[in-house]
């Protein structure tokens, strides 16, 4: 997609990322990099234009007809249950995740969503914020770019991601609920702080943080080290959020277990065109 066309999707006035040599881009990279290094979270409100939000929400709605209905329990580590641990160990506590998921192999190749994900200046900008000179789109044919579809009663239980970082863009907010919450500091000391983790999972912790992600906002989030969840959605309006996945090396994919958990399959429906 041309820079002129991308101007219809990305708010390049507020986020001047198209020209790598631009002083404005460099200043933005440095600012966002400082925020992410400090907090593990970097929120960019209004990253998409209003027209792009409406267009991509419509694409998400169309694609959601064929979404996989994920209704599963899992532990916070998205790992197999370790029966060698006591039954009440935080690593064995089950979390409920219920949502519909659209894999990238279910999206139209010439969609606005694919245009955004396939745009090299966005990939290069995210890589620069994270401090990578060599940065790549995720090679997973199902999970490179996905849409999470949440209707009333849906939510995503507490968990850590397999990936070190995640890029999400909100396309449509629900009437209520569907809040993105996370907890800092559980893994900062080099261990998993099971006492504090247990309190979070039991609902007695008081130190959770809510990220006010709104339609059109881009969120860069360090999900491997920050425990997080999405609270239950309320009301008739569907919550749509797309996840754009990148890695610091080529050829990386999701584990078979994660594919099975969130997409209900381990192989793509059809070959996905390179982007």
C-alpha positions in Angstrom: 0.0 0.0 0.0 1.3 3.5 -0.8 2.2 6.1 1.7 -0.8 8.2 0.4 -3.2 5.3 1.0 -1.7 4.6 4.4 -2.4 8.2 5.3 -6.1 7.1 5.1 -5.5 4.4 7.7 -2.7 5.7 10.1 -2.8 9.1 11.7 0.5 10.1 10.3 0.2 13.6 11.6 0.2 12.4 15.2 2.5 9.4 14.5 4.9 10.4 11.7 6.4 7.0 11.1 6.5 6.7 7.3 9.9 8.3 6.8 12.7 6.5 8.7 15.0 9.5 8.3 12.5 12.0 9.7 13.5 13.8 12.9 9.9 13.7 14.0 9.9 9.9 13.7 13.1 9.6 15.6 11.8 11.7 18.4 8.6 9.6 18.6 10.7 6.4 18.7 12.8 7.7 21.5 9.7 8.9 23.5 7.8 5.6 23.1 11.0 3.6 23.7 11.5 5.4 27.1 7.9 4.7 28.1 8.0 1.0 27.2 11.4 0.5 28.9 10.0 2.1 32.1 6.5 0.5 32.2 6.5 -2.5 29.9 3.5 -0.8 28.3 3.2 1.8 25.6 -0.3 3.1 24.6 -0.7 5.3 21.5 -4.3 6.7 21.4 -5.7 7.7 18.0 -3.1 5.7 16.0 -5.7 4.8 13.4 -7.9 7.3 11.6 -11.6 7.3 12.3 -12.2 6.0 8.8 -9.8 3.1 9.3 -11.4 2.2 12.6 -14.8 1.9 10.9 -13.4 0.0 8.0 -11.5 -2.5 10.1 -14.4 -3.0 12.5 -16.6 -3.9 9.6 -13.9 -6.3 8.3 -13.7 -7.9 11.8 -17.5 -8.2 11.9 -17.6 -10.0 8.5 -14.7 -12.3 9.4 -16.2 -13.2 12.8 -18.9 -15.3 11.2 -16.3 -18.0 10.8 -14.5 -17.4 14.1 -13.4 -20.3 16.4 -15.3 -20.4 19.6 -12.7 -20.7 22.3 -14.2 -21.7 25.7 -11.3 -23.2 27.7 -9.7 -23.2 31.1 -5.9 -22.9 31.4 -3.3 -21.9 34.0 -1.6 -18.5 34.0 1.3 -19.9 32.0 -0.7 -21.5 29.2 1.1 -24.7 30.0 0.0 -28.3 30.8 -1.1 -28.9 34.3 1.8 -29.9 36.6 0.3 -32.6 38.8 3.5 -32.8 40.8 2.5 -29.5 42.5 -0.1 -29.2 45.2 -3.7 -28.8 44.0 -3.9 -25.3 45.4 -0.6 -24.1 43.9 -1.0 -20.9 41.9 0.6 -22.6 38.9 -2.3 -25.0 38.9 -5.2 -22.6 39.3 -7.5 -22.6 36.3 -8.5 -19.5 34.5 -11.5 -19.3 32.1 -11.1 -17.8 28.6 -14.2 -17.5 26.4 -14.0 -15.6 23.2 -14.2 -16.0 19.4 -10.9 -15.9 17.5 -10.3 -15.2 13.8 -6.9 -16.4 12.4 -5.1 -14.5 9.7 -5.7 -17.3 7.2 -9.4 -16.4 7.5 -8.9 -12.7 6.5 -9.2 -11.3 3.0 -5.6 -10.6 1.7 -6.4 -7.2 0.3 -8.2 -6.0 3.4 -7.3 -2.9 5.4 -6.2 -5.1 8.3 -3.7 -6.9 6.0 -2.6 -3.6 4.6 -1.8 -2.3 8.0 0.1 -5.4 9.1 2.0 -5.7 5.9 3.2 -2.1 5.9 6.9 -2.1 6.5 7.2 1.3 8.2 4.9 0.1 11.0 7.0 -3.0 11.5 10.2 -0.9 11.5 8.7 1.6 13.9 7.7 -1.1 16.4 11.1 -2.7 16.1 12.8 0.6 16.7 10.8 1.4 19.8 11.8 -2.0 21.1 15.4 -1.5 20.2 15.7 -4.0 17.4 17.5 -3.2 14.1 16.4 -6.6 12.6 12.7 -7.1 13.1 10.2 -9.4 11.4 6.6 -10.1 11.0 5.5 -13.4 12.8 5.7 -16.4 10.5 2.7 -18.3 12.0 0.2 -18.8 9.2 -2.7 -18.7 11.6 -1.5 -16.4 14.4 0.5 -13.7 12.6 -2.4 -11.3 12.8 -5.6 -12.3 14.6 -8.9 -10.8 15.7 -10.3 -11.4 19.2 -14.1 -11.2 19.2 -15.8 -10.8 22.6 -19.5 -10.7 23.1 -21.5 -10.4 26.4 -20.1 -12.6 29.1 -16.8 -13.3 27.2 -13.4 -12.6 28.8 -9.8 -13.7 28.8 -8.5 -15.1 32.1 -5.2 -14.1 33.8 -2.2 -15.3 31.8 1.3 -14.6 30.6 2.0 -14.6 26.8 4.4 -16.9 25.0 5.7 -13.8 23.2 7.9 -11.2 24.8 5.7 -8.4 23.4 2.4 -8.0 21.7 0.9 -5.2 19.5 -2.8 -4.8 19.7 -5.2 -2.3 18.1 -8.7 -1.7 19.4 -11.3 -1.6 16.6 -14.5 -1.5 18.6 -15.2 -1.2 22.3 -18.1 -2.9 24.1 -20.9 -1.1 26.0 -19.2 -1.9 29.3 -16.6 -4.3 30.7 -13.9 -5.8 28.5 -11.2 -3.9 30.4 -7.5 -4.8 29.8 -5.9 -5.2 33.2 -2.3 -6.2 34.2 -0.1 -6.6 37.2 3.4 -5.2 37.4 6.3 -6.8 39.3 5.4 -10.5 39.6 8.5 -11.5 37.6 10.8 -8.6 38.3 12.8 -10.4 41.0 13.7 -13.4 38.8 11.1 -15.7 40.3 7.4 -16.0 39.9 6.3 -14.6 43.3 3.7 -17.3 43.8 2.3 -15.7 47.0 1.4 -12.5 45.2 0.2 -14.4 42.1 -2.1 -16.5 44.2 -3.7 -13.3 45.6 -4.2 -12.0 42.0 -5.8 -15.2 40.9 -8.0 -15.3 44.0 -9.2 -11.8 43.3 -7.8 -10.3 46.6 -5.0 -8.3 45.1 -5.4 -4.5 45.0 -2.6 -3.5 42.7 -4.0 -4.3 39.2 -3.7 -1.6 36.6 -6.3 -0.9 33.8 -5.2 0.3 30.4 -7.7 2.7 28.9 -7.4 1.4 25.3 -10.0 3.0 23.0 -11.0 2.4 19.4 -8.1 3.3 17.1 -5.4 3.1 19.9 -2.3 0.9 19.4 -1.0 -0.9 22.5 2.6 -2.2 22.7 2.6 -4.6 25.7 5.3 -6.8 27.3 3.0 -9.8 27.9 5.6 -12.4 28.8 6.6 -10.6 32.0 3.3 -8.8 32.8 0.4 -10.9 34.0 -2.8 -9.7 32.3 -6.4 -10.4 31.5 -9.5 -8.9 29.8 -12.5 -8.6 32.1 -16.0 -9.8 31.2 -17.7 -8.0 28.4 -21.1 -6.4 29.1 -23.9 -5.3 26.8 -24.8 -6.1 23.2 -21.9 -4.3 21.5 -19.1 -6.6 20.4 -15.5 -5.9 21.4 -13.1 -6.3 18.4 -9.4 -6.1 18.9 -6.7 -7.1 16.4 -3.3 -8.4 17.5 -0.3 -7.8 15.2 2.6 -10.2 15.9 6.3 -9.5 15.3 9.5 -11.2 16.4 13.2 -10.4 16.7 14.1 -13.2 14.3 12.5 -14.8 11.2 10.6 -18.0 11.0 9.0 -18.0 14.5 5.6 -19.6 15.0 3.2 -20.4 17.9 3.5 -23.7 19.7 1.1 -26.4 18.7 -0.5 -26.2 22.1 -1.3 -22.5 21.8 -2.7 -22.9 18.3 -4.9 -25.7 19.5 -6.1 -23.6 22.5 -6.9 -20.4 20.7 -7.7 -21.4 17.1 -8.9 -25.0 17.5 -6.5 -26.3 14.9 -2.8 -26.7 14.3 -2.7 -26.1 10.5 -3.9 -23.2 8.4 -7.1 -23.5 6.4 -5.4 -22.3 3.3 -1.9 -21.1 2.5 -1.4 -17.5 3.5 0.2 -15.0 1.1 3.5 -13.6 2.2 3.4 -10.1 3.6 
